[in-house]
Amino acid sequence: MSDKQVLGLIYGGKSSEHEVSLRTAFSILQAIDYDKWTVIPLYIQLDGMWVEGSSLQKPPSAVAELRLATNRHPDLLKLKETVDVVFPVVHGPYGEDGTLQGLLEMIDVPYVGSGVLGSSLGMDKVMMKRMFALHNLPHGEYLAYTRQEIDKRLESICTEIEAQLGYPVFVKPANLGSSVGINKAKNEKQLVKALTEAAAFDQKVIVEAFINGRELEIGVLGNDADKLQTSAVGEIVSAAEFYDYESKYKEGGAELFIPAKIPERVANEMAQLAKEAFLALDCAGLARVDFFWDEKEDQLYLNEINTMPGFTEYSMYPLLFKKTGVSYQELVETLIQLGLERFREKKKIRVIAPSLE
């Protein structure tokens, strides 16, 4: 009888980050210890259809193999009987926003990463900023609008933005990652175009004041406040005007410097703020925390938390921990164990339901 445990790997999804998720899943499948784990691939197609692949005893040879061409669909209500733990690597809406986590909670399956609340707060940039403010964490100025507001009063919104934030500004869909739908606006004409484009990707749009600072990132690993680990600090220098989708995923789009050439005190402050932000948003397992550092004013600003960051072997989060001495393979196994640990802790919660009869 095999002592192997079964890992369910959920990937794909209905968002613009579908392809990013496939890359992440492929990388994880190269790193899994197949002497310890059997992997069941669970692919969510762009149309939302779930497809279950055959159990894997070895890694696939190409990303294309993960686009499962089968009519075999998983019985999600019985997933608990099939897998010991799930590693969900669905980026963006319908995966990283708490929806998938809620499903896994309801069917009582352990999983890697933040829960429903942490995932949803980490996805919604507007709510994230509000939590930063509530916990007195430094962040830049911003304004937020719904798609309906943009449709009804685009001209007055532009006037508000110009008066309160000035130019340039960054306009973003509130609930997308990988810099999809993000534009920098330097004047009203560009602002109108940016607002319209962002609203096409989400029902809520955030407009952020420009911060003239270096883009720094740090990883957080763990569940409990007293056991959180932080990584080395990395810096992104984009070849484009800002770190957009092309810069992130096309070769030569950006340079990553790990460790970043910054004073030790700045790195220490980042580590502390990253932990505080991680706990403020009720995150678990992992997160990449992005900052701006205004070198002239010597001021750090939290930009955002990503609760399921890009996770290929060459993505920033794994590289930050590699510099800290944690290999990609070790990171994958640690995250799985953290997911199981969190599940065991939740099982200790007492539930009583007194009879009303």
Residue pairs with C-beta under 8 A, 6 or more apart in sequence:
2 38
4 35
4 36
4 37
4 38
5 36
5 37
5 38
5 84
5 85
6 37
6 38
6 39
6 40
6 55
6 82
6 83
6 84
7 32
7 37
7 38
7 39
7 40
7 83
7 84
7 85
7 86
7 87
7 336
8 39
8 40
8 42
8 79
8 82
8 83
8 85
8 86
8 87
8 109
9 25
9 28
9 29
9 39
9 40
9 41
9 42
9 86
9 87
9 89
10 42
10 44
10 86
10 87
10 88
10 89
10 90
10 95
10 100
11 21
11 22
11 24
11 25
11 41
11 42
11 43
11 44
11 66
11 88
11 89
11 90
12 18
12 21
12 22
12 25
12 43
12 44
12 45
12 46
12 66
12 90
13 21
13 44
13 46
13 90
13 91
13 92
13 93
13 94
13 95
14 44
14 46
14 47
14 48
14 93
14 94
14 95
15 90
15 91
15 92
15 93
15 94
15 95
15 176
16 92
16 176
16 178
16 180
16 181
16 201
17 91
17 92
17 176
17 177
17 178
17 180
18 46
20 91
20 178
20 249
20 310
21 89
21 90
21 91
21 95
22 63
22 66
22 67
23 63
23 310
23 312
24 89
24 91
24 310
24 311
24 312
24 315
25 41
25 66
25 89
26 60
26 62
26 63
26 66
26 312
27 311
27 312
27 313
27 315
27 328
28 87
28 89
28 311
28 332
29 39
29 41
29 56
29 59
29 60
29 66
30 59
30 313
31 313
31 328
31 329
31 332
32 39
32 59
32 332
33 329
33 333
34 56
34 57
34 58
34 59
38 55
38 56
38 57
39 55
39 56
40 52
40 53
40 55
40 56
40 82
40 83
41 52
41 53
41 56
41 66
41 68
42 50
42 51
42 52
42 53
42 74
42 86
43 50
43 51
43 52
43 53
43 66
43 67
43 68
44 50
44 51
44 90
44 94
44 95
45 51
48 94
49 73
50 73
50 74
50 76
51 68
51 70
51 71
51 72
51 73
51 74
52 68
52 70
52 72
52 73
52 74
53 66
53 68
53 70
53 72
60 66
74 82
76 103
76 107
77 107
79 86
79 107
79 109
80 107
80 108
80 109
83 109
84 110
84 340
85 109
85 110
85 111
85 112
85 336
85 339
85 340
85 343
86 104
86 109
86 110
86 111
86 112
86 339
87 111
87 112
87 332
87 335
87 336
87 339
88 95
88 100
88 101
88 104
88 111
88 112
88 113
88 308
89 308
89 311
90 96
90 100
90 308
91 177
91 178
91 308
91 310
92 123
92 175
92 176
92 177
92 178
92 180
93 99
93 123
93 175
93 176
94 100
95 308
96 119
96 122
96 123
96 177
96 307
96 308
97 119
97 120
97 123
97 124
97 175
98 115
98 116
98 117
98 118
98 119
98 120
98 123
101 111
101 113
101 114
101 115
101 116
101 119
102 116
104 111
105 115
105 116
110 339
110 340
110 342
110 343
111 339
111 343
112 285
112 286
112 335
112 336
112 338
112 339
113 119
113 284
113 285
113 286
113 307
113 308
113 335
113 339
114 122
114 281
114 282
114 283
114 284
114 285
114 287
114 307
114 308
115 282
115 284
115 342
117 281
117 282
118 281
118 282
118 283
118 284
118 307
119 307
119 308
120 127
121 127
121 128
121 131
121 281
121 282
122 128
122 281
122 283
122 287
122 304
122 305
122 306
122 307
123 175
123 177
123 307
124 174
124 175
124 204
125 172
125 174
125 175
125 206
125 304
126 142
126 144
126 174
126 204
126 206
128 281
128 304
128 305
129 139
129 142
129 206
131 280
131 281
132 138
132 139
132 277
132 280
132 302
133 139
134 280
135 276
135 277
135 280
137 273
137 276
137 277
137 280
137 302
138 273
138 299
138 300
138 301
138 302
139 301
139 302
139 303
140 208
140 209
140 211
140 292
140 301
140 303
141 164
141 165
141 208
141 209
142 165
142 206
142 207
142 208
142 209
143 160
143 161
143 164
143 165
143 206
143 207
144 174
144 204
144 205
144 206
144 207
145 157
145 195
145 204
145 205
145 207
146 203
146 204
146 205
147 199
147 202
147 203
147 204
147 205
148 203
149 157
150 157
150 195
150 196
150 199
150 205
151 199
154 192
154 195
154 196
157 195
158 188
158 191
158 192
158 195
161 169
161 191
161 207
162 188
162 191
165 207
165 208
165 209
166 209
167 185
167 186
167 187
167 191
167 210
168 184
168 185
168 186
168 210
169 184
169 185
169 191
169 207
169 208
169 209
169 210
170 182
170 183
170 184
170 185
170 207
170 208
170 210
170 242
171 182
171 183
171 184
171 185
171 191
171 194
171 195
171 197
171 198
171 205
171 206
171 207
171 208
172 181
172 182
172 198
172 205
172 206
172 207
172 208
173 180
173 181
173 182
173 198
173 199
173 201
173 202
173 204
173 205
173 206
174 202
174 204
174 205
174 206
175 202
175 204
176 201
176 202
177 306
178 245
178 248
178 249
178 310
179 242
179 243
179 244
179 245
179 247
179 248
180 201
180 245
181 197
181 198
181 200
181 201
181 202
182 198
182 242
182 244
182 245
183 190
183 193
183 194
183 197
183 198
184 190
184 194
184 210
184 241
184 242
185 191
185 193
185 194
195 205
195 207
198 205
199 205
211 292
211 294
211 301
212 294
212 296
213 292
213 293
213 294
213 295
213 299
213 301
214 235
214 260
214 262
214 292
214 293
214 295
215 235
215 236
215 237
215 238
215 243
215 290
215 291
215 292
215 303
216 233
216 234
216 235
216 236
216 260
216 262
216 270
216 290
216 291
216 292
216 293
217 233
217 234
217 235
217 236
217 288
217 289
217 290
217 291
217 316
217 320
218 230
218 231
218 232
218 233
218 234
218 267
218 270
218 271
218 274
218 288
218 289
218 291
218 320
219 230
219 231
219 286
219 287
219 288
219 289
219 309
219 316
219 317
219 320
219 321
220 228
220 229
220 230
220 231
220 274
220 275
220 278
220 283
220 286
220 287
220 288
220 289
221 228
221 229
221 230
221 231
221 285
221 286
221 321
221 326
221 331
221 334
221 335
221 338
222 228
222 229
222 285
222 338
223 284
223 285
223 338
223 341
223 342
223 345
225 275
225 279
228 275
228 278
228 279
229 324
230 270
230 271
230 274
230 275
231 317
231 320
231 321
231 323
231 324
231 326
232 258
232 259
232 267
232 320
232 321
232 323
232 324
233 258
233 259
233 260
233 262
233 266
233 267
233 270
233 320
234 256
234 257
234 258
234 259
234 260
234 316
234 319
234 320
234 323
235 256
235 257
235 258
235 260
235 261
235 262
236 243
236 254
236 255
236 256
236 316
237 254
237 255
237 257
238 244
238 247
238 253
238 254
239 247
239 252
239 253
239 254
239 255
240 246
240 247
240 253
240 254
243 254
246 253
247 253
247 254
248 254
248 310
256 316
256 319
258 319
258 320
258 323
259 267
259 323
260 267
262 293
266 293
266 298
266 300
269 300
270 289
270 291
270 300
273 289
273 291
273 300
273 302
274 287
274 289
277 289
277 302
277 305
278 287
278 289
278 305
281 305
281 307
283 305
283 307
284 338
284 342
285 335
285 338
285 339
285 342
286 307
286 308
286 309
286 317
286 335
286 338
287 305
287 306
287 307
287 309
288 305
288 306
288 309
288 316
288 317
288 320
289 302
289 304
289 305
289 306
290 302
290 303
290 304
290 305
290 306
291 300
291 301
291 302
291 303
292 300
292 301
292 303
293 299
293 300
293 301
294 300
294 301
309 315
309 316
309 317
310 316
310 317
311 317
311 318
312 318
313 328
318 328
318 331
321 331
322 328
326 334
